[in-house]
Amino acid sequence: QVQLVESGGGLVQPGESLTLSCAASGFGFSTRTMYWYRQAPGKERELVASISPAGRGRNYSDFVKGRFTISRDNAKKTLYLQMNTLNSEDAAVYYCYGANVWGQGTQVTVSS
């Protein structure tokens, strides 16, 4: 069964950091480009970042460039998103995506 399970979300204050994880199973993780998306209330789901199968190619949406870092550990079949200098506009449910499968999402709340 192809499955993606996110974790690491939570409540942080503006300016703080958070790292999300996405554990993959049931498919060849190391052969797939992987993605992080997010969806805030009342807004469409938007692409945050992507990473190539070997991790050499990384792309970011303009609104997270310089603050977020996507990475992966193919041996652990895990995708990561390191988020720094969080602000209220980063509050959303974050999803990982790959192999035509979505994870269930993890909530990130940014509030003082």
N, C-alpha and C positions, 0 to 999 in steps of 0.2 A: 504494500500500500504506500503510495506516494504521500509524504506528509512533511509539512513545515510547521515548526512550533517556535513562536517568538517568546522571549522573556526579557526582563530587565527594565520594563517601564516603571513609572512611578511619579511621585510628586517631587519637584525640585523648585528652588527659588531662581529667579532671573540671574543669569550669569554663571550658574552652576553647570556641571557636566553629568552625563549619563551614558552608559554603554548598553546597547541592545544586542541580543543574540538571537540567532535563528538556527535551530537544529533541524537538519534535513535527514530524511530517511526514505528508502524505497526507490531511489533512482541514482543514476551516476552523477553525484553532486560535482565531482571534479571536472566534468565535461560540459557543464552548463554555466552560461552567464547568469548571474544572480542580481536581484534588484531589491531596493528598499523603496517603498511608497509610503505616503501618509495621507490621512483624510481628517480634516477638521470638521466640526459640526457645521452643517449647512453648505459645505464646500465639496467640490469634486475631489476624487482621489488624484494625487499628483506624484510624479516621479521625484524621488529624492536623490538617489545615486544608483550606479550600476558598477559591476566588477566582472571582468572577463574570467574565463575558467581557471587560468593559472594565476590570476591576480595582478597581472602586469598592466592591464588596462582598466582605468577607473574614470568614471564620469560623474559630474555633480551638477545639480541644478544651481542656478545662480544664487538662489536665496540661502544656500548652505555652504557655498564655496569658502574655504578657509576656516570653517568652523566644524564641519563634520568630516569624518574619515570612514570610508567603507573598507572592510578587509575580510579575509576568509582564511579558514584553516581546513584545507581539503582532507587532511588526515582525520580530523575530528568531524568532518561534514558539517561545519558550522560557519555561518555568516555573521558578521558583526557590523555595528554602526556606532562609532564613537562620536558623541555629540557634545561639543563644547560651547560655552557662552550662550546658553539657551535663553530664549526670550519668549514672551507670551505668544508670539506668532508661530512658534514651533510646537505649541500644544496641539496634539492630534492623536489619532490611533495610527500606529506605525505597523506596516505590513511588509513581510518579505514575500518575494515572488520568484518562482523559477520552475522550469519543467511544466509550465502551464498550470501550476498550482499556487494558490494563495494560502498563507498562514492565517491564523485566526485573529491576529493583531494583538498589539500590546499598547496600553494607554500611556501617553506621556502628558503630564500636567505641569505647567509652569506658572507658579503663582507665589506672590510674596505674602 
